[in-house]
């Protein structure tokens, strides 16, 4: 059974850091693009960042412009994990964060991703 499981959500104080992890299972994801999205009730799911292995031990990662400079995306050596670290968090970072995977090349559009986790809630207190 293919699944993505997020962990690390919870309450974070404004100005601090949040760290989320996503573990994929059920198949090998090393060739997949894995990504983080977030969603606030009543709004569309928003791209946060993604990463894809380039071969060997290197991967390419990018973050959305809205969080660039505060966001770090990393992939585990197995290729089946993706982590998100966000520094200097703000109350507007409060959202449900979702892990996603796509067999396609790097993309930010939600339509690229057909495997999703259940999400983990992050609440930033001011």
N, CA, C and O atoms as a GROMACS GRO file, in nm:
protein
  504
    1UNK      N    1   0.084  -0.119   0.000
    1UNK     CA    2   0.000   0.000   0.000
    1UNK      C    3   0.089   0.125   0.000
    1UNK      O    4   0.172   0.144   0.089
    2UNK      N    5   0.069   0.208  -0.100
    2UNK     CA    6   0.147   0.330  -0.111
    2UNK      C    7   0.090   0.433  -0.015
    2UNK      O    8  -0.031   0.459  -0.016
    3UNK      N    9   0.175   0.492   0.065
    3UNK     CA   10   0.126   0.597   0.154
    3UNK      C   11   0.237   0.693   0.192
    3UNK      O   12   0.355   0.659   0.194
    4UNK      N   13   0.195   0.814   0.223
    4UNK     CA   14   0.282   0.918   0.274
    4UNK      C   15   0.231   0.955   0.413
    4UNK      O   16   0.112   0.975   0.432
    5UNK      N   17   0.323   0.963   0.507
    5UNK     CA   18   0.284   0.994   0.645
    5UNK      C   19   0.367   1.112   0.694
    5UNK      O   20   0.490   1.106   0.701
    6UNK      N   21   0.296   1.219   0.728
    6UNK     CA   22   0.363   1.338   0.780
    6UNK      C   23   0.374   1.331   0.932
    6UNK      O   24   0.293   1.268   0.999
    7UNK      N   25   0.476   1.397   0.983
    7UNK     CA   26   0.492   1.408   1.128
    7UNK      C   27   0.560   1.540   1.160
    7UNK      O   28   0.626   1.601   1.075
    8UNK      N   29   0.543   1.582   1.284
    8UNK     CA   30   0.614   1.702   1.331
    8UNK      C   31   0.528   1.824   1.348
    8UNK      O   32   0.579   1.928   1.390
    9UNK      N   33   0.401   1.817   1.316
    9UNK     CA   34   0.316   1.934   1.332
    9UNK      C   35   0.289   1.964   1.479
    9UNK      O   36   0.330   1.890   1.568
   10UNK      N   37   0.220   2.075   1.501
   10UNK     CA   38   0.187   2.113   1.637
   10UNK      C   39   0.192   2.263   1.653
   10UNK      O   40   0.177   2.339   1.557
   11UNK      N   41   0.213   2.305   1.776
   11UNK     CA   42   0.214   2.447   1.809
   11UNK      C   43   0.358   2.499   1.808
   11UNK      O   44   0.447   2.441   1.870
   12UNK      N   45   0.378   2.609   1.737
   12UNK     CA   46   0.509   2.671   1.727
   12UNK      C   47   0.494   2.819   1.760
   12UNK      O   48   0.396   2.883   1.721
   13UNK      N   49   0.590   2.872   1.832
   13UNK     CA   50   0.586   3.014   1.867
   13UNK      C   51   0.638   3.097   1.750
   13UNK      O   52   0.734   3.059   1.683
   14UNK      N   53   0.574   3.210   1.727
   14UNK     CA   54   0.619   3.300   1.621
   14UNK      C   55   0.765   3.335   1.642
   14UNK      O   56   0.810   3.363   1.753
   15UNK      N   57   0.839   3.333   1.531
   15UNK     CA   58   0.982   3.360   1.538
   15UNK      C   59   1.066   3.235   1.552
   15UNK      O   60   1.188   3.238   1.531
   16UNK      N   61   1.002   3.125   1.587
   16UNK     CA   62   1.073   2.999   1.601
   16UNK      C   63   1.080   2.923   1.469
   16UNK      O   64   1.061   2.982   1.362
   17UNK      N   65   1.107   2.794   1.478
   17UNK     CA   66   1.120   2.710   1.359
   17UNK      C   67   1.024   2.594   1.366
   17UNK      O   68   0.994   2.542   1.473
   18UNK      N   69   0.976   2.554   1.251
   18UNK     CA   70   0.897   2.431   1.243
   18UNK      C   71   0.974   2.330   1.159
   18UNK      O   72   1.043   2.364   1.064
   19UNK      N   73   0.959   2.205   1.198
   19UNK     CA   74   1.024   2.095   1.126
   19UNK      C   75   0.921   1.986   1.102
   19UNK      O   76   0.860   1.934   1.196
   20UNK      N   77   0.903   1.954   0.976
   20UNK     CA   78   0.810   1.849   0.938
   20UNK      C   79   0.885   1.740   0.862
   20UNK      O   80   0.980   1.768   0.789
   21UNK      N   81   0.840   1.619   0.880
   21UNK     CA   82   0.898   1.507   0.806
   21UNK      C   83   0.786   1.430   0.738
   21UNK      O   84   0.673   1.424   0.786
   22UNK      N   85   0.821   1.371   0.625
   22UNK     CA   86   0.726   1.288   0.552
   22UNK      C   87   0.797   1.160   0.512
   22UNK      O   88   0.904   1.163   0.451
   23UNK      N   89   0.737   1.047   0.547
   23UNK     CA   90   0.793   0.918   0.512
   23UNK      C   91   0.701   0.849   0.413
   23UNK      O   92   0.581   0.837   0.436
   24UNK      N   93   0.758   0.805   0.302
   24UNK     CA   94   0.682   0.736   0.199
   24UNK      C   95   0.708   0.586   0.208
   24UNK      O   96   0.818   0.544   0.243
   25UNK      N   97   0.608   0.509   0.178
   25UNK     CA   98   0.624   0.363   0.180
   25UNK      C   99   0.537   0.300   0.075
   25UNK      O  100   0.446   0.364   0.021
   26UNK      N  101   0.564   0.175   0.046
   26UNK     CA  102   0.484   0.102  -0.051
   26UNK      C  103   0.548   0.090  -0.187
   26UNK      O  104   0.508   0.006  -0.268
   27UNK      N  105   0.648   0.174  -0.213
   27UNK     CA  106   0.724   0.164  -0.337
   27UNK      C  107   0.849   0.249  -0.318
   27UNK      O  108   0.865   0.316  -0.216
   28UNK      N  109   0.938   0.245  -0.415
   28UNK     CA  110   1.058   0.329  -0.410
   28UNK      C  111   1.027   0.465  -0.471
   28UNK      O  112   0.981   0.475  -0.584
   29UNK      N  113   1.053   0.569  -0.393
   29UNK     CA  114   1.021   0.704  -0.436
   29UNK      C  115   1.142   0.783  -0.480
   29UNK      O  116   1.133   0.904  -0.500
   30UNK      N  117   1.255   0.718  -0.494
   30UNK     CA  118   1.378   0.792  -0.522
   30UNK      C  119   1.371   0.869  -0.654
   30UNK      O  120   1.438   0.972  -0.668
   31UNK      N  121   1.293   0.822  -0.749
   31UNK     CA  122   1.283   0.894  -0.876
   31UNK      C  123   1.166   0.992  -0.878
   31UNK      O  124   1.146   1.063  -0.977
   32UNK      N  125   1.090   0.996  -0.771
   32UNK     CA  126   0.974   1.083  -0.764
   32UNK      C  127   1.013   1.222  -0.717
   32UNK      O  128   1.109   1.240  -0.642
   33UNK      N  129   0.938   1.320  -0.761
   33UNK     CA  130   0.942   1.450  -0.699
   33UNK      C  131   0.854   1.444  -0.575
   33UNK      O  132   0.739   1.399  -0.582
   34UNK      N  133   0.907   1.488  -0.463
   34UNK     CA  134   0.827   1.495  -0.341
   34UNK      C  135   0.816   1.642  -0.302
   34UNK      O  136   0.907   1.721  -0.324
   35UNK      N  137   0.703   1.676  -0.243
   35UNK     CA  138   0.675   1.817  -0.220
   35UNK      C  139   0.598   1.838  -0.091
   35UNK      O  140   0.544   1.745  -0.032
   36UNK      N  141   0.596   1.962  -0.049
   36UNK     CA  142   0.513   2.009   0.062
   36UNK      C  143   0.417   2.116   0.009
   36UNK      O  144   0.454   2.207  -0.065
   37UNK      N  145   0.293   2.101   0.050
   37UNK     CA  146   0.191   2.202   0.026
   37UNK      C  147   0.130   2.238   0.161
   37UNK      O  148   0.148   2.167   0.260
   38UNK      N  149   0.058   2.348   0.164
   38UNK     CA  150  -0.016   2.383   0.285
   38UNK      C  151  -0.150   2.444   0.247
   38UNK      O  152  -0.169   2.497   0.137
   39UNK      N  153  -0.242   2.434   0.341
   39UNK     CA  154  -0.378   2.482   0.313
   39UNK      C  155  -0.442   2.538   0.438
   39UNK      O  156  -0.436   2.480   0.546
   40UNK      N  157  -0.503   2.653   0.419
   40UNK     CA  158  -0.581   2.718   0.522
   40UNK      C  159  -0.727   2.699   0.486
   40UNK      O  160  -0.762   2.708   0.368
   41UNK      N  161  -0.814   2.674   0.582
   41UNK     CA  162  -0.956   2.656   0.549
   41UNK      C  163  -1.011   2.770   0.464
   41UNK      O  164  -0.991   2.887   0.495
   42UNK      N  165  -1.080   2.733   0.358
   42UNK     CA  166  -1.139   2.832   0.270
   42UNK      C  167  -1.048   2.881   0.160
   42UNK      O  168  -1.089   2.960   0.075
   43UNK      N  169  -0.924   2.835   0.161
   43UNK     CA  170  -0.829   2.877   0.058
   43UNK      C  171  -0.775   2.756  -0.018
   43UNK      O  172  -0.785   2.643   0.029
   44UNK      N  173  -0.717   2.783  -0.134
   44UNK     CA  174  -0.660   2.674  -0.213
   44UNK      C  175  -0.531   2.624  -0.150
   44UNK      O  176  -0.461   2.695  -0.078
   45UNK      N  177  -0.502   2.498  -0.180
   45UNK     CA  178  -0.377   2.439  -0.132
   45UNK      C  179  -0.261   2.510  -0.201
   45UNK      O  180  -0.263   2.531  -0.323
   46UNK      N  181  -0.161   2.546  -0.122
   46UNK     CA  182  -0.051   2.630  -0.171
   46UNK      C  183   0.080   2.553  -0.172
   46UNK      O  184   0.112   2.483  -0.075
   47UNK      N  185   0.156   2.565  -0.280
   47UNK     CA  186   0.287   2.502  -0.289
   47UNK      C  187   0.384   2.567  -0.191
   47UNK      O  188   0.388   2.689  -0.180
   48UNK      N  189   0.462   2.484  -0.120
   48UNK     CA  190   0.562   2.534  -0.027
   48UNK      C  191   0.702   2.505  -0.079
   48UNK      O  192   0.787   2.594  -0.081
   49UNK      N  193   0.727   2.382  -0.121
   49UNK     CA  194   0.859   2.346  -0.172
   49UNK      C  195   0.861   2.203  -0.220
   49UNK      O  196   0.772   2.125  -0.188
   50UNK      N  197   0.963   2.168  -0.299
   50UNK     CA  198   0.976   2.031  -0.345
   50UNK      C  199   1.123   1.996  -0.367
   50UNK      O  200   1.211   2.082  -0.362
   51UNK      N  201   1.146   1.869  -0.392
   51UNK     CA  202   1.283   1.822  -0.412
   51UNK      C  203   1.280   1.695  -0.496
   51UNK      O  204   1.188   1.613  -0.485
   52UNK      N  205   1.383   1.680  -0.579
   52UNK     CA  206   1.394   1.560  -0.662
   52UNK      C  207   1.542   1.522  -0.670
   52UNK      O  208   1.629   1.608  -0.679
   53UNK      N  209   1.569   1.391  -0.667
   53UNK     CA  210   1.707   1.344  -0.678
   53UNK      C  211   1.757   1.368  -0.821
   53UNK      O  212   1.684   1.351  -0.919
   54UNK      N  213   1.883   1.410  -0.829
   54UNK     CA  214   1.945   1.433  -0.960
   54UNK      C  215   2.039   1.319  -0.996
   54UNK      O  216   2.101   1.322  -1.102
   55UNK      N  217   2.050   1.220  -0.909
   55UNK     CA  218   2.146   1.113  -0.932
   55UNK      C  219   2.258   1.120  -0.830
   55UNK      O  220   2.290   1.228  -0.778
   56UNK      N  221   2.316   1.006  -0.803
   56UNK     CA  222   2.421   1.006  -0.702
   56UNK      C  223   2.365   1.041  -0.567
   56UNK      O  224   2.264   0.986  -0.525
   57UNK      N  225   2.428   1.132  -0.498
   57UNK     CA  226   2.385   1.170  -0.365
   57UNK      C  227   2.339   1.315  -0.360
   57UNK      O  228   2.332   1.375  -0.253
   58UNK      N  229   2.307   1.372  -0.475
   58UNK     CA  230   2.263   1.511  -0.476
   58UNK      C  231   2.117   1.520  -0.519
   58UNK      O  232   2.068   1.436  -0.593
   59UNK      N  233   2.051   1.622  -0.470
   59UNK     CA  234   1.913   1.646  -0.510
   59UNK      C  235   1.895   1.795  -0.532
   59UNK      O  236   1.971   1.878  -0.481
   60UNK      N  237   1.792   1.825  -0.609
   60UNK     CA  238   1.759   1.965  -0.635
   60UNK      C  239   1.634   1.998  -0.554
   60UNK      O  240   1.536   1.924  -0.557
   61UNK      N  241   1.637   2.109  -0.484
   61UNK     CA  242   1.523   2.150  -0.403
   61UNK      C  243   1.492   2.297  -0.428
   61UNK      O  244   1.581   2.377  -0.457
   62UNK      N  245   1.366   2.331  -0.416
   62UNK     CA  246   1.325   2.469  -0.430
   62UNK      C  247   1.211   2.500  -0.335
   62UNK      O  248   1.138   2.410  -0.293
   63UNK      N  249   1.197   2.627  -0.302
   63UNK     CA  250   1.089   2.672  -0.215
   63UNK      C  251   1.009   2.779  -0.287
   63UNK      O  252   1.060   2.850  -0.374
   64UNK      N  253   0.884   2.790  -0.250
   64UNK     CA  254   0.797   2.893  -0.306
   64UNK      C  255   0.851   3.032  -0.271
   64UNK      O  256   0.917   3.051  -0.169
   65UNK      N  257   0.821   3.127  -0.359
   65UNK     CA  258   0.868   3.264  -0.335
   65UNK      C  259   0.816   3.319  -0.202
   65UNK      O  260   0.883   3.398  -0.137
   66UNK      N  261   0.696   3.275  -0.163
   66UNK     CA  262   0.634   3.328  -0.042
   66UNK      C  263   0.709   3.288   0.085
   66UNK      O  264   0.694   3.353   0.188
   67UNK      N  265   0.789   3.183   0.077
   67UNK     CA  266   0.862   3.137   0.196
   67UNK      C  267   1.012   3.131   0.174
   67UNK      O  268   1.087   3.088   0.261
   68UNK      N  269   1.056   3.173   0.056
   68UNK     CA  270   1.199   3.166   0.024
   68UNK      C  271   1.278   3.249   0.125
   68UNK      O  272   1.238   3.359   0.165
   69UNK      N  273   1.391   3.193   0.164
   69UNK     CA  274   1.472   3.258   0.265
   69UNK      C  275   1.445   3.208   0.405
   69UNK      O  276   1.526   3.225   0.496
   70UNK      N  277   1.328   3.144   0.422
   70UNK     CA  278   1.292   3.086   0.552
   70UNK      C  279   1.274   2.935   0.542
   70UNK      O  280   1.263   2.866   0.644
   71UNK      N  281   1.273   2.884   0.422
   71UNK     CA  282   1.237   2.745   0.395
   71UNK      C  283   1.358   2.664   0.355
   71UNK      O  284   1.440   2.709   0.276
   72UNK      N  285   1.369   2.543   0.408
   72UNK     CA  286   1.472   2.448   0.368
   72UNK      C  287   1.405   2.314   0.343
   72UNK      O  288   1.336   2.261   0.430
   73UNK      N  289   1.426   2.261   0.224
   73UNK     CA  290   1.371   2.131   0.187
   73UNK      C  291   1.488   2.033   0.175
   73UNK      O  292   1.592   2.066   0.119
   74UNK      N  293   1.471   1.912   0.228
   74UNK     CA  294   1.577   1.813   0.215
   74UNK      C  295   1.515   1.676   0.189
   74UNK      O  296   1.405   1.646   0.235
   75UNK      N  297   1.589   1.594   0.116
   75UNK     CA  298   1.547   1.456   0.089
   75UNK      C  299   1.641   1.362   0.162
   75UNK      O  300   1.762   1.386   0.168
   76UNK      N  301   1.585   1.256   0.215
   76UNK     CA  302   1.667   1.155   0.279
   76UNK      C  303   1.741   1.071   0.176
   76UNK      O  304   1.700   1.064   0.060
   77UNK      N  305   1.849   1.008   0.219
   77UNK     CA  306   1.933   0.930   0.127
   77UNK      C  307   1.858   0.812   0.065
   77UNK      O  308   1.892   0.768  -0.045
   78UNK      N  309   1.758   0.763   0.132
   78UNK     CA  310   1.681   0.652   0.077
   78UNK      C  311   1.591   0.697  -0.036
   78UNK      O  312   1.544   0.616  -0.116
   79UNK      N  313   1.566   0.828  -0.043
   79UNK     CA  314   1.474   0.881  -0.143
   79UNK      C  315   1.330   0.874  -0.101
   79UNK      O  316   1.242   0.925  -0.171
   80UNK      N  317   1.304   0.812   0.012
   80UNK     CA  318   1.165   0.793   0.056
   80UNK      C  319   1.122   0.890   0.166
   80UNK      O  320   1.018   0.870   0.229
   81UNK      N  321   1.201   0.993   0.190
   81UNK     CA  322   1.162   1.093   0.289
   81UNK      C  323   1.186   1.232   0.234
   81UNK      O  324   1.274   1.254   0.150
   82UNK      N  325   1.107   1.326   0.283
   82UNK     CA  326   1.129   1.467   0.254
   82UNK      C  327   1.100   1.544   0.381
   82UNK      O  328   1.000   1.520   0.448
   83UNK      N  329   1.187   1.635   0.413
   83UNK     CA  330   1.172   1.716   0.532
   83UNK      C  331   1.155   1.863   0.494
   83UNK      O  332   1.206   1.910   0.392
   84UNK      N  333   1.082   1.932   0.578
   84UNK     CA  334   1.063   2.076   0.563
   84UNK      C  335   1.104   2.143   0.692
   84UNK      O  336   1.059   2.106   0.800
   85UNK      N  337   1.190   2.240   0.679
   85UNK     CA  338   1.221   2.327   0.793
   85UNK      C  339   1.186   2.469   0.751
   85UNK      O  340   1.223   2.514   0.643
   86UNK      N  341   1.114   2.537   0.838
   86UNK     CA  342   1.082   2.676   0.813
   86UNK      C  343   1.122   2.758   0.936
   86UNK      O  344   1.081   2.729   1.048
   87UNK      N  345   1.203   2.858   0.913
   87UNK     CA  346   1.253   2.943   1.021
   87UNK      C  347   1.172   3.073   1.030
   87UNK      O  348   1.101   3.111   0.937
   88UNK      N  349   1.186   3.138   1.143
   88UNK     CA  350   1.121   3.269   1.165
   88UNK      C  351   0.973   3.263   1.126
   88UNK      O  352   0.922   3.347   1.051
   89UNK      N  353   0.906   3.162   1.180
   89UNK     CA  354   0.766   3.140   1.142
   89UNK      C  355   0.678   3.256   1.190
   89UNK      O  356   0.708   3.325   1.288
   90UNK      N  357   0.569   3.274   1.115
   90UNK     CA  358   0.474   3.382   1.142
   90UNK      C  359   0.336   3.320   1.162
   90UNK      O  360   0.313   3.207   1.121
   91UNK      N  361   0.245   3.393   1.225
   91UNK     CA  362   0.110   3.340   1.240
   91UNK      C  363   0.047   3.301   1.106
   91UNK      O  364  -0.034   3.209   1.100
   92UNK      N  365   0.083   3.370   1.000
   92UNK     CA  366   0.026   3.335   0.868
   92UNK      C  367   0.080   3.206   0.811
   92UNK      O  368   0.034   3.160   0.707
   93UNK      N  369   0.178   3.145   0.877
   93UNK     CA  370   0.225   3.011   0.838
   93UNK      C  371   0.135   2.902   0.897
   93UNK      O  372   0.153   2.784   0.867
   94UNK      N  373   0.041   2.941   0.978
   94UNK     CA  374  -0.055   2.846   1.034
   94UNK      C  375  -0.135   2.783   0.921
   94UNK      O  376  -0.198   2.853   0.842
   95UNK      N  377  -0.133   2.650   0.915
   95UNK     CA  378  -0.200   2.578   0.806
   95UNK      C  379  -0.190   2.429   0.832
   95UNK      O  380  -0.116   2.384   0.919
   96UNK      N  381  -0.265   2.353   0.754
   96UNK     CA  382  -0.243   2.210   0.745
   96UNK      C  383  -0.138   2.188   0.637
   96UNK      O  384  -0.152   2.237   0.525
   97UNK      N  385  -0.033   2.116   0.671
   97UNK     CA  386   0.077   2.092   0.577
   97UNK      C  387   0.066   1.949   0.523
   97UNK      O  388   0.049   1.854   0.599
   98UNK      N  389   0.077   1.938   0.392
   98UNK     CA  390   0.060   1.811   0.324
   98UNK      C  391   0.186   1.772   0.247
   98UNK      O  392   0.251   1.856   0.184
   99UNK      N  393   0.219   1.647   0.254
   99UNK     CA  394   0.326   1.590   0.174
   99UNK      C  395   0.264   1.529   0.049
   99UNK      O  396   0.154   1.474   0.054
  100UNK      N  397   0.335   1.539  -0.063
  100UNK     CA  398   0.283   1.486  -0.189
  100UNK      C  399   0.398   1.430  -0.271
  100UNK      O  400   0.514   1.465  -0.251
  101UNK      N  401   0.364   1.342  -0.364
  101UNK     CA  402   0.465   1.281  -0.450
  101UNK      C  403   0.413   1.273  -0.593
  101UNK      O  404   0.294   1.255  -0.617
  102UNK      N  405   0.507   1.287  -0.685
  102UNK     CA  406   0.473   1.282  -0.828
  102UNK      C  407   0.582   1.209  -0.904
  102UNK      O  408   0.700   1.231  -0.879
  103UNK      N  409   0.544   1.121  -0.998
  103UNK     CA  410   0.645   1.055  -1.080
  103UNK      C  411   0.698   1.146  -1.190
  103UNK      O  412   0.793   1.112  -1.260
  104UNK      N  413   0.636   1.262  -1.205
  104UNK     CA  414   0.676   1.355  -1.310
  104UNK      C  415   0.795   1.439  -1.264
  104UNK      O  416   0.839   1.430  -1.150
  105UNK      N  417   0.845   1.518  -1.355
  105UNK     CA  418   0.956   1.607  -1.322
  105UNK      C  419   0.910   1.716  -1.228
  105UNK      O  420   0.791   1.729  -1.200
  106UNK      N  421   1.002   1.795  -1.179
  106UNK     CA  422   0.974   1.901  -1.083
  106UNK      C  423   0.860   1.990  -1.131
  106UNK      O  424   0.859   2.035  -1.245
  107UNK      N  425   0.766   2.014  -1.043
  107UNK     CA  426   0.657   2.104  -1.076
  107UNK      C  427   0.594   2.157  -0.950
  107UNK      O  428   0.598   2.093  -0.845
  108UNK      N  429   0.535   2.277  -0.961
  108UNK     CA  430   0.473   2.339  -0.846
  108UNK      C  431   0.321   2.324  -0.846
  108UNK      O  432   0.256   2.345  -0.744
  109UNK      N  433   0.266   2.289  -0.960
  109UNK     CA  434   0.121   2.281  -0.970
  109UNK      C  435   0.069   2.160  -0.897
  109UNK      O  436   0.128   2.051  -0.904
  110UNK      N  437  -0.040   2.178  -0.827
  110UNK     CA  438  -0.098   2.070  -0.749
  110UNK      C  439  -0.136   1.952  -0.837
  110UNK      O  440  -0.140   1.838  -0.791
  111UNK      N  441  -0.165   1.979  -0.964
  111UNK     CA  442  -0.209   1.874  -1.055
  111UNK      C  443  -0.099   1.773  -1.086
  111UNK      O  444  -0.128   1.662  -1.131
  112UNK      N  445   0.027   1.811  -1.063
  112UNK     CA  446   0.138   1.718  -1.087
  112UNK      C  447   0.135   1.601  -0.988
  112UNK      O  448   0.188   1.494  -1.018
  113UNK      N  449   0.075   1.621  -0.873
  113UNK     CA  450   0.091   1.528  -0.761
  113UNK      C  451  -0.031   1.441  -0.743
  113UNK      O  452  -0.143   1.490  -0.729
  114UNK      N  453  -0.008   1.310  -0.745
  114UNK     CA  454  -0.121   1.219  -0.734
  114UNK      C  455  -0.116   1.130  -0.611
  114UNK      O  456  -0.204   1.046  -0.591
  115UNK      N  457  -0.014   1.147  -0.528
  115UNK     CA  458  -0.008   1.073  -0.402
  115UNK      C  459   0.004   1.177  -0.291
  115UNK      O  460   0.091   1.264  -0.295
  116UNK      N  461  -0.084   1.167  -0.192
  116UNK     CA  462  -0.091   1.267  -0.087
  116UNK      C  463  -0.095   1.203   0.050
  116UNK      O  464  -0.149   1.094   0.069
  117UNK      N  465  -0.035   1.273   0.146
  117UNK     CA  466  -0.050   1.233   0.285
  117UNK      C  467  -0.178   1.291   0.344
  117UNK      O  468  -0.251   1.365   0.277
  118UNK      N  469  -0.204   1.257   0.470
  118UNK     CA  470  -0.325   1.303   0.536
  118UNK      C  471  -0.312   1.444   0.589
  118UNK      O  472  -0.413   1.508   0.620
  119UNK      N  473  -0.190   1.493   0.600
  119UNK     CA  474  -0.169   1.630   0.646
  119UNK      C  475  -0.138   1.635   0.795
  119UNK      O  476  -0.178   1.548   0.872
  120UNK      N  477  -0.068   1.739   0.832
  120UNK     CA  478  -0.038   1.763   0.973
  120UNK      C  479  -0.059   1.913   1.001
  120UNK      O  480  -0.015   1.998   0.923
  121UNK      N  481  -0.126   1.942   1.110
  121UNK     CA  482  -0.160   2.080   1.141
  121UNK      C  483  -0.043   2.150   1.210
  121UNK      O  484   0.018   2.096   1.302
  122UNK      N  485  -0.014   2.269   1.163
  122UNK     CA  486   0.084   2.356   1.228
  122UNK      C  487   0.014   2.484   1.268
  122UNK      O  488  -0.050   2.549   1.185
  123UNK      N  489   0.026   2.521   1.393
  123UNK     CA  490  -0.032   2.644   1.443
  123UNK      C  491   0.079   2.730   1.500
  123UNK      O  492   0.153   2.687   1.589
  124UNK      N  493   0.090   2.852   1.450
  124UNK     CA  494   0.192   2.944   1.497
  124UNK      C  495   0.126   3.046   1.588
  124UNK      O  496   0.036   3.119   1.547
  125UNK      N  497   0.171   3.049   1.711
  125UNK     CA  498   0.114   3.143   1.809
  125UNK      C  499   0.194   3.271   1.811
  125UNK      O  500   0.317   3.271   1.802
  126UNK      N  501   0.122   3.381   1.824
  126UNK     CA  502   0.189   3.512   1.825
  126UNK      C  503   0.226   3.555   1.965
  126UNK      O  504   0.284   3.662   1.985
   0.00000   0.00000   0.00000
